[in-house]
Amino acid sequence: MDSLLLGAHSKPSSHLSCRIVNSFDFYKATKSWRCDAFKAVQYPSVGPVQISRSRARNVLSNYSSGSSQRYPISHFVKSSDEFNGRSCKNGPVNAASGQSLESEPEESGNSKSTQKPLQTAIGIFYRFSRPHTVIGTTLSIISVSLLAVERLSDVSPLFLTGVLEAIVPALLMNIYIVGLNQLSDIEIDKVNKPYLPLASGEYTVRTGIMIVTSFAAMSFGLGWVIGSWPLFWALFVSFILGTAYSIDLPFLRWKRFALVAAMCILAVRAVIVQLAFFLHMQTFVYRRPVFFTRPLIFATAFMSFFSVVIALFKDIPDIVGDKIFGIRSFTVRLGQERVFWICVYLLEMAYAVAILVGSSSSSPWSKLVTVLGHVILASVLWLRAKSIDLKSKTAITSFYMFIWQLFYAEYLLIPLVR
């Protein structure tokens, strides 16, 4: 809007009057003001303000109407606070448009209030997905896929596509398995893992059922569309074993039986992941004949040890809830300390075998990296195990997550075994 710029001054005394020489001169320029009383008094300036032409015309029309009323200058010029966007009854005002500026912080507040529920929902789903298992599944598939690489040219867009085709449906199935386990263990998790969404009430049972059902359907759908039989059978066997492990039906809920539970985890983590995803890359992606390489055999054997350790160790922090609900895990039967040291000794044995395999490699760089890497991991494990407080559930849970970190580290070393 076209506007006139006037200087704003403090309000003069009401008895002072001023004379307008010519309304047209006032309209053209503010220099036509003639008021001797104002010349003798200095008023502090608060900066320029804007007044619209329509406002000026209204003022002039009031004077030209012949009314004898004399208006103070405050009638012509709004308060400096209002024009400079300072506080007023209706909040800050935009001088040019006359619109309140309060809408801007309100919009900012609305965007923040929208983001907060979204962040909360993501955080709840993150805990529901059991992220340490998601990371383990992702790293294991990438690592095993690299075992099918025979030359540098094999690392191509075809390789990346094949890896993604394996990872996405596998992660969907992983979330189905961990979600079903939480649905079956709500009461136990209220004791052992009260931070999980179903145990804490952040997810209802209906929401949990919807998630696991949809993720299982998407996993099978993707596996079928991709058309890789090794991949599809890996998903199918994982689905069967994961369901039988958790669901509370006659002859099922195999997690109640320590040995059968350990075998389920071993079958998925040690056998299916290594063999099925290697065959997916070898036969479906690269179209090569089936051939089990030395690194693949090592990976399967080593992860068999590791899977047993994970199966045993995961029950150590959960001994209280397992006792209450009749889960006869090895920890309930043998005690926390004994199972803890069994797990540590099994891992140390696995690292000793890995050092022997690495030292027998014909490749100097492979020998150096695998031997040195497994020596470091074995040493860190032993030092950490010697310092743990087995009476502290927090310390035991932290050590369990450390076992998963060793699991991740091993999958970084496996592709280097040659």
N, C-alpha and C positions, 0 to 999 in steps of 0.2 A: 504494500500500500504506500502510495506517495505520501510523504509526511514533511512537517516543518520541524526544525530543530530549535528548541528554546532552552535558555539557561534557567534551571530551577533554583529558587531562593527560599529562604525561610519565610514564613508567613508574616507579613507586615501587620502593623496595628490596624484595627478595623476602622478607625476614624480617618485614616489617610485615604484620599481619593485620587484618582488619576484621570487625566483627560486624554481622550483619543482625538487626534487632530483630523484624521481622515480614515474611515474604515477600509478604504481601498489600500491606503498606505500600510495599515496594520496587516492586512492580508498579504501584501507583497513582501514586507520585510519587518522585522521586529524593531528596527532602529527608530521607528516612528513613535515609540513610547516617549511621552513627555510628562514627567512628574518630578517637580523640583524637590519634593520631600524625599524621594528615593535617592536623589543624587547626594544628599547629605548623610545618608546612612549606608553602611556597607553590610551586606548580608553574606554569610558563608555559603559558598557554592558547594553543591553536592554532585556536580557533574551534569552533563547534558541529558535531556530527556526528549522523548518524541511525542508529538501530539498530531493527530491526524487532521487533514484539511477539513473534513466534515465537522470535527470538533470546533475548529476555528470559525467556520461558517455559522454554527449554532450560537457561538459567543457573540458574533457580530450582529446576528439577527435579533438577539435579546436587547442589544443596545440601540439598534435602529428602530425598535418598536415604539420608542418614545417613553418607555418606562422611566420613572424618576429614581428607581432603585439603583444604588451603586453597589457593585459586587467587589469583594476583595479579590486580590490577585489569585488566591487559592482556588477561586471558582474557575479560573481559566486553565490553571496548570495542576494536574494531579500531583499527589505527594511523590516525593523523590523515591520513597521506598517502593511504591507500586510500580513505577516505571523502570527501576533498576533491578527488578526481579527479586526484591527482598520480601520479607514476610508481610502478609496481609491476611484478611479473613479467609479468603479462598485459596491461600497458598501462593507461591511464586507465580508471576504472570509474565508471559512472553510479551515484550513491549511492542513488537511489530504486529503480532497476530491477536494479542489479547487472550490467548488460551493459557490455561494453567499448565505449569511445567511438572505438576505432580504425577502426570500420567507416565512420565519416563521412569521414575523409580518404581512405580507400580508394575510396569511391564517387566523391569529387571527383576523385581521380586517374584513375579509370576513365573519367569523363566527359571529362577532358582528353585521355586517350589515344584516345578515340573521335573527338574533334573534330580532332585533329592529322592522322590519315589523310584525313579528309574535306576539310580545308583543302588538304592536299597534292594530292589528286585534282582539286579545283577549280582550283588553280594550274596543274597540268599541262594540263588541258583549256583553260584560258585562253590558254596559250601556243600550244597546238595550233590554236586558232581564229583566230590572227593578229588580235588585237583592233583594230588600226588599220584593217583592212579592214571589220570589223564596224561600227565607229563610222562609217566613211565611207559604207557602204551605208545605215545607219539615217538619217543626216543627209540624204543625197541623196534618199531616198524622201520624207521629211517635207517637204523643200524643194520638190521637184517637185510634190508633192500640193498645196502651198499655191498654186502657180501656177494651179490650177484654181478657186481661190476667187475669185468675182466680187464678192461683197458680204459684209458682216460676218455676215449670217444663215447663210451657207454653213458657217461654223465652228460645227458642231453635233455632237451625238452621232453622227449619220450620217457626218460627216467623220472623226471619231476611229475609228469602226468600219472605214471604208474604208482608213484608214492602217494600222491593225493587220493587216487582211487582207492588205495588201501586204508589210508589214515581216516578219512571222513566217516565211512560206514563203521570202522572199528571203534572210533570214539563214540559214535551214537550207541553202539552195542555196549560199550563200557559204561556209559551213563545209565543204560537200562539195568545192567547188572548191579551197580552200586545203589541205584534207586530202589530196585526190588528188595535188596538186602535191608535198606532202611525202612521200607514199608513193613517188612516182616519182623523188624527188631525195634519197633517204636518204644515199647515199654522197657526193653533192655537198655536202649540208648538214652532213656531218661536218667538212667543211673550212670552208664559208662560214657556217653557222648551227648550231654544235654544241649550242646551248641548246634547240633544238626537240625535242619529246618523242620522235619517231621516231629522230632522229639520236643523241640521248643514250641511247637504250635504255629510257626511261621507259615508252614504249608499244612493244608488239610490232607486227610487221607485221599479224598477225591482228587485233589490237585496232584498228589504223588502218583496216583494210578494213571491219570491223564498223561503225565510226563513220561513215565516208563513205557506206557503203551504206544504213544506216538513215536518215541525214539526207537523202540524195537521195530515198528513198522517202517520207519524211514531207513533204518539200517538194512533191513532185508530188501526194501525197494531199491535202494542204491546198489546193493550187491547184485541183484538180479539184472538191473539195467546195465551195469558195467560188463557183466557176462564172464567174469573170471571164476572158474569153478574152485580153484584153491581158496580164493577170497570168500566165496559164498559158503563153502564148507567150514571155513574158520569161523565165520559168523554164526552158522547153525550150531556147531558143536559148542561154541562159547555160550550161546543162548541156552542150550539144553543143560550144560553143567552149571551155569550161573543160576538158572531157575531151580534146579534140583538142590543146589547148595542152600538156597534161602527160603523157598516157599514152604509154608507149613501145611503140607498135605500128607496123607498116609504114604509111608515108605520114602518120603522125601525129607527135606530140611536136613541135608547131610552134614551141615555145619555142627550138628549135635554130636557127631562122631569124629573124634580128633583125627584119626588116620584117614578116613574118607574125605574129610574137609581138606586135609593137606594134599591128598591126591588130586582133588579138583583144581586147586590153585596151581599145582605142579603141571597138570595137563594143559592148562590154558597158558600160563606164563612161560613155561619151559619148552613145551612140545609144539602147541598150535602156533604160537607167535613165531617161533623160529622156522619151523618147517613150512607152514602154510603161506606165510608172507614171502619167504624165499622162493617158493614154487610159483607164487603169483608173479614175481618179477622175472624169474627164470623162464617160465613156460608161456605165460600170457603176455608179458610186456616185451621180452626179448625174443620170444619164439624159439627158445633153445631146448634141447632135450633135458630130461631130468638127470641131474648129477649132483650128489651131495659132496660138497667140498670139505677140506680139512677145517677151515674156519667155522663152517656151519656145524660140524660135529662138535667142535670145541664149545661153541656158543650154546648148543643144546645141553651138553653135559654140565657146563658151568652154571647155567641158569636153572638147572634141576636142583643143584645145591641151594642156589639163592632163593628159589621159589619155596623150598621147604623151610628155609629160615624165615621168610616173610610169613608163611602160614603159621609157624610156631610163635613168632614174636608178636604178631598182631594181637594175640590173646593175653599177653602179659599185662598190659595196662587195664584190660577189661575183666580182671579176675573177680571183682566184687559183683558186677551184674551177672556174669556167667554163673557164679555160684547160686545167686538168688533164683535164676530162671532155669537151672538144671542143665546148663551147657557143659558137657564133660570134656572140656578142652585139656590139652596136655598141661597147661598151666594150673588148672584146677586140680588135676591128678598129681602132678609132680612138684608143684610149687614154683613161684616166680624165679627164685635164684637159680634153681637147677636148669630150668628151661632157658633162662637167659644165657648161661654159660654153654649150654648145648648149641645154641645159635651162634655164639661167638666162635666156638671151636669148628663148627661146620664151615663157617665162612673162611676161617684161617686155612682150613684144609683145601677149600676151593682155590684160594689165592696161591697156595703152594703148588697145586697142580697147574695153575695158569702160568706160574713162573717157569716150571719145567717145560711146558709147551712152548712158551716164548723163547726159551734158551735153545730149543731144538730147531728154531726157524732158520731157513737158508738165507733169509734176507737180513742183512746187518741192521738196517734201520728198524725193521719190525722187531728184531730181537731186543734191541736197545730200549725201544719205547715200551713194549709189552712187559719186559722183565722189570724195568725201573718203575713203570706205572703200578704194577701189582705189588711190588715191594712197598711203595709209598702207601697204597691203600691198606695193605695188611698192617703196617705199622700204626697208621692213624686209628684203625679199628681197635687195635690192642690197647693203645694209650687211652682212648676214649672209654673203653670198657672198664679199665682199671679204676677210673675216677668216678664212675656213676654211683649215685645213691639209690639202691634198689628199694628203699622204703618210700621214696618220693614218686608218686604217680606222674608228676610233671616231668621229672628227670627221665623216667622210663619212656614216656610218650615222646620226649625230645630225642631220645636215642632211637626209637622206632623210626622217626622221620629221618634220622641220620642214616639208618639202614637203607632207606629209599634213596638217599643221596648217593650212597655207594652203588646202589642199583643203577642209577643214572650214569655214574662215572664208568661203570663196567661197559655199558653200551657205547660209550665213547671210545673205549679201547678195543672192543671186539672187531670193528672193521679193519683195524691195523694188524690183526693176527693173520700172518701169511705163511 
